[in-house]
Amino acid sequence: MTDFLRRIRLPLLFAGLLLLTLTFMLVDRNPAPGAEEDGGWFDTALLEVTAPLGRFVTAPAEWLGEIWTSYVALLDVRKDNAQLEQRIAELEEENLQFREALVASGHLARIAGMRTGFEVPLLPSEIVGQDVSPWFRSVLLDRGRAEEVRTGMPVVSAGGLVGLVTATSPSASRAMMLLDRRSAVDAIVQRSRARGIVRGTGAGEIEFIFMVRGDDVVPGDEIITSGVGGVFPKGLRVGVVGEVNAARSEILHYAEVEPAVDFGRLEQVFVMLARGPTLDLLFGEDGDRSEAPDADEAGS
């Protein structure tokens, strides 16, 4: 008996599937005109069994379809995000360059207003290095003899006087700043015309030394170059007087000076392509050397 059933199991399975197919065909046929729309108990039972089965079969397919659609959409979103991030980075870089250009143009406008009292070509230069010594204050510039920079030429910024070129090479130069303890600039008080020397302390500060008693020097006075000595042109802004120490018993009177230039934020300077007559006498009209004389010697 067992062998007989094993032999006919395939024909029985085929006959069962055929019977089930015929049953579905009869159930799905259109009702006759005038017939009731609701089926009998067999149709109802068959629908109750096949509906959940259909949902069970189709749900995984729909779920996989939704996952695939979401994955494809997510790939597109990632691609769009990458393009947007790249565009934002480009716009930020352009914005930074535009802001830098506006700042530079503002500096140029202030420089043009500052040099109304004299006509000297100004060569823009970037600061590419700085002396880290606590005793000497100098900066390295990216312009040299190839651009007509010579030792003894004044260096200015949008705020005022920065210092003096002290050494040159074909493509670079070094400038001693006012803060250097070797720096000395003949200057006057713009309001009272009191004359003195502005010296660097070597500690990031400058001071105004005046020797004539009775000179009118008060906090808030503007200090400018006097033009005496033939090193710096007359009228360059140096700084503003702070506290004044003018004791009657002292021959020399001192005044603290707030520099016109913010040396801590200095990025761009301008080399004045003209050398004073005193330095021309020292170096010759076309001469130059690797180091300039001390500012005390040049400024006296």
Buried (B, 14 or more C-beta within 10 A) or exposed (E): EEEEEEEEEEEEEEEEEEEEEEEEEEEEEEEEEEEEEEBEEEEEEBEEEEEEEEEEEEEEEEEEEEEEEEEEEEEEEEEEEEEEEEEEEEEEEEEEEEEEEEEBEEBBEBBEEBBEEEEBEBBBBEBEEEBEEEEBBBBBBBBBBEBEBBBBBBBBBBBBBBBBBBBBEEEBBBBBBBBBBBBBBBBBBBEEEBBBBBBBBBEEBBBBBBEEEEBEBEEEBBBBBBBBBBBBBBBBBBBBBBEBEBEEEEEEBBBBBBBBBEBEEBEBBBBBBBBBEBBBEBBEEEEBBEEBBBBEEBBE
